[in-house]
Amino acid sequence: MASSGCFRDFVKYSSLNVLGMIGLSCYILADTFFVSKGLGTNGLAALNLAIPIYSFIHGSGLMIGMGGGTAYSIYSSRREHTSANRAFTNAVYLAAALAVVFVLTGVFFSETITDLLGADDDVYDMTKTYLQVILLFAPAFLLNNVLLCFVRNDGAPQLSMAAMIGGSLSNVILDWVFIFPCQMGIFGAVFATGLAPIISMIILSPHFIRRKNRFHFTKCRPSGKLAGRIFSGGVPSLITEVSSGVVIIVFNAIILKLEGNVGVAAYGVIANISLVIIAIYTGIAQGIQPIISRSYGQNNISDINAILRYALTAMLIFSAVIYALVFFGASQIASVFNSENDPLLQSIAAQGLRLYFIACPFAGFNIIISVYFTSTERPLPAHIISLLRGFIVIIPMAFLLSSVGKILGVWCAFPATELLVAITGFIFWAFISKSRKAVKQQSDVI
């Protein structure tokens, strides 16, 4: 039987993480809305062509932050404070090294990347501007992700959530200011996004000013062993973010050939709304992780099963509400981002919304079950699920279904992939549950 505080812990942890993740996802959704209003279809197309680069930067920051934060938490729990500080210092070293790579890429290779992403003459300059500025702000994105994760592991999850939401809200406000009153165009949109992590770090600063932080930068050489530990702990986060960027690139390339810039703009609406919906599932998953890990360490199987049941129930309720809103409100949602009242954009986006988000319950299940596996020391099935839904199934599925059903096939590729991966995840879960019961029965007999 599950413990009395099990449901209370689930609500507390998951609600905080859902709010924080929704706030973080608003980085790009605000850009989508204001760019659509201020710069029209071509602005939306340019934004969607450039946005995968943000996924690479954000994923790199999460990889270092999650991996470093995990190492810091383990060392701190063992009272190995010198090693804990070295974990933080090496995380900063890694973030600085990657920041240099991103900045140099922005300075010297923006045009090359813009060409590779397939931008035509109508959207070339806007795409290049967005790419260049977002890459130049990479140091702020990387350091912010590192500090958010370390502050969260330092006993201040509410402050991390406040910083995530505060940065995102500032992005929304500055987007409007820079695009409309200041008339700064696409540069204004990306400049607002680049300032958001800086504002987030300002919100985090009281943790350091008041000396509440137990982690400190210390003099030490970069450690290959620590770097390897940080990378291995954060790779799942990197895979998730990078795969979303790769999928957007592949979908953009296919849609460009089928429907041109208008099709890419329509997909931009769908992809960015998807960021918010996936953030809800990710928030639930991140919320259950510490509770499941704690219960697993105590060998409390009833609490583990109860938390998983609560998470999946919440996910199904959210999925039903979300899909009902999308299905019946598809035209209204599309029109919000269709400032030029383009009938083709309206038609493609509305149709795509209804088909694409059939994936909701399957995607939610895959995200939650992956975290369940990693939280109970079963990383292999979690990595398999991440790779299947991020690369191995989705990319061939997109090419296959688009060749058969054109744009309809593109929209169906996402739900088809998530369904197949969900079946795989369920098989993994059933097999592991059966094995665990068999082990328990044997121990009872002994």
Secondary structure, DSSP 8 states (H G I E B T S, - for coil): ---TTHHHHHHHHHHHHHHHHHHHHHHHHHHHHHHHHHHHHHHHHHHHHHHHHHHHHHHHHHHHHHHHHHHHHHHHHTT-HHHHHHHHHHHHHHHHHHHHHHHHHHHHSHHHHHHHTT--TTTHHHHHHHHHHHHHTHHHHHHHHHHHHHHHHTT-HHHHHHHHHHHHHHHHHHHHHHHTTS--HHHHHHHHHHHHHHHHHHHHTHHHHTT------------HHHHHHHHHHHHHHHHHHHHHHHHHHHHHHHHHHHHHHHHHHHHHHHHHHHHHHHHHHHHHHHHHHHHHHHHHHTT-HHHHHHHHHHHHHHHHHHHHHHHHHHHHHHHHHHHHT-TT--HHHHHHHHHHHHHHGGGHHHHHHHHHHHHHHHHTT-HHHHHHHHHIIIIITHHHHHHHHHHHHHHHHHHHHHHHHHHHHHHHHHHHHHHHHHHHHHHHHHHHH-
